[in-house]
C-alpha cells in the first residue's frame, strides 16, 4: 500500500525497484469494497479494473505484503484478516485478527501486524508467519487509525469514541502516552522523519499535528469550503508526500481532498472527487493519488504534481480502503 | 408542581444489579495501563421509572431496563477512556416503581434526587415526565447539581419553564415535528390530515406539528380527533372498526399525520385509510434519536456494544441517557478534570461538542440548553431519511433548523 502501511522497508524496496529501471508506474491498486465483500484490482497504467476478487464479509483495512505477492484484507464481520495471493486472487489463508478488525499496519520488517479491533477496545499484535497473537493492548473505545513510526518503535492507535491517539511501545506493548484530539479520530500518519504525527478527526472536522517527542498538539488544521457546511467537512484519510512538503486530506461528505502545505499548514487547494471520500494511497512513484469514494462507488485519480483530478474509476459497492503494490 | 401520578407510585430505591455489590456498580475497565494510579471518581445518577410489567403476552413491551442499560453503556464507555486519564466512573440508579401492597410509602422523584445529591452526586439524568423533571429542578435549585432531561419532550421545559441547571438531551416536540415537516416538504407531500389522540401529550404534539407545518410551508388540509379508543392495542377486530375505517372518507390530503404519544391507535391507521395514503407522525414514519437500522457514522459499533451489554437492541431512551452521561465524560476528558463546577461550565460552553454517531458533533443551544442533534426518520424496519434535510440552511448550523430558534425562544435563563 504505497509507502504508508508497510513503510520504510517498502520504501527502500521501492527505491531499489525504481533504480532498477522499473517502468514509471507498473503498479497495481487494490480497493476494498465494504458492502461488495470484494476487492477491485486496478492496473495503474491503463487505469482500468482488471479483476474483482471475492473476500470475507465487510472488507475494510487493506495492505500489500512486503514483496507484493500477498494482499492482506480485514474481513471485519468475519473477525479475520484474509491473505490473498495477488497472482491468483484466491484467499490462501486467514489470520486470527481478533474481533472486528478495521485497520492494521505492519512492522517495517513485514511482521508482526498491528490490528485495531474496533468492537473490542483493543489492538491485537499478530505474528503473521505463525498466525499467533503476541499481545492484546487495551486502548480506548472504537480503535481505528493505526500509524507506525518509521523506525517501528512507536505504534499509534486512534480511538474514535475516546478521541485519543494512544502511543504504544512496540517492544513492551504498553501504552506510553495518550494525546487528546478532536472528535472521532480516524487516521494516523507519521511524517517520514518520524517527528510529526498527523491525526484526522472526522466529527471534529480537524487534523491535529502532534510533535512526536513532546506528544503535544502543535497545530490544528481546519478547513473551509464555500458552499459546503462545516458539518459536511469530515477529515478521514491523510497522506504525506515522501519529501514532506504536502499533505492530502480526504474530507468525507465534503467530496473534496484538501491539499495542505505540510510546513506552513496552510490549505492550498480543494480537489473535487467522488462522494464521501475516505482513504487515500499514493502510487510508489508518488505521481498519482487514489481516493476511495464510498457513496459514489468509485475511485478518483489525482495527478499529484498538477494537483488535478484526472479520472474516476467505478469499483464495487462502498469502496473503503486502498492499497497499492509496486508489482 | 408534582405529577398527579406520583403519589400512587413508590420507590424501590437503589436498584437491582447495579447496587447489588459495591464492586458491581460500574463496569470495571480491564487491566488499566501502568499510569492509572489513583483515579478520581465521577458518580453519575439516573432516576427513572421502569416500564410496568407487561401483560402475559406483549410483543412490543418496553424492557424493564430501558434507559438504565444506556446508562451502563455510557459508564463503560467513559471508564474505558477514563483509565487513560485517571478517571473512574460509577453509576447510582434509582428506579421509581409503583407501590405494592404492604410496602413503605412511595418515594417521589424529588426525594430520590435529594437523596442522590446528599450522597455527593452532581450530575443526575432524569428519565421522567415533564412535571417531575421540573419538580426535581426546583427542589435542587442552587445546589450545584446539573440535571439532564433524557425523556420529556415538552417544549415548555425549553421555553417559559426552562431552568438554568437543566439540560435537555431528549429532542423537543418542536424538533421532532420540524424534522418530519422538513421531510414532507422535501417530498412535496404538502397537504396534511392530522389525527389527534385524546391525551395531553397528543394535543401538544399536534400543536407542535401545526407550528412546523407553517414553518415549512405545509398545509393543514383536515383535522380530526381520534375517538375510537386504543384500537392499535386491541390488535384485532372490534365493534368500532367500521366507523374507524370510514372516518378518513371524503378528505383531500397527501399524508395522514397521527399524534399518539402513548401508541394507542397510531399503528392502527396505516392501511385503514379509505384512500391509499402514507402515515407519519408518532407512528408510521417517525422522527427519533435512535433505531436498530442505524449503522453508519460508527453507530454499528455502538449497537454491538450495547447488545453485548444488555442482550437486546438499543432504544431511543437508552441512547438519550447514554448521550447525557457521555456529555459529562466528554467534558471531563476535554478539560482533564473531575471538578463538577468546571465540568458544568464546560458542558454549558457553546464551544462544547459531543460525538454521538450522527455524523456531526452535537452541542447544547445556549439559549435553552437543548441538545442540537440530527433526527432519524424511520419506519419500523428501515431508516428513511435524516433531518435536517439537505438544503435547509441556517446562519449558525443546519441543526438549528430543527426546533425553537434563538429569536423565538421564551426561555430566560438566569443563573441560580
Interface residues (C-beta under 8 A of the other chain):
Chain A: X100 X118 X119 X121 X138 X140 X141 X142 X159 X160 X161 X162 X163 X164 X166 X174 X175 X178 X180 X183 X184 X203 X204 X205 X229 X230 X231 X234 X253
Chain B: X29 X30 X31 X33 X34 X35 X77 X80 X81 X83 X84 X85 X298 X301 X302 X304 X305 X330 X333 X334 X336 X353 X354 X355 X359 X360 X361 X393 X397 X398 X399
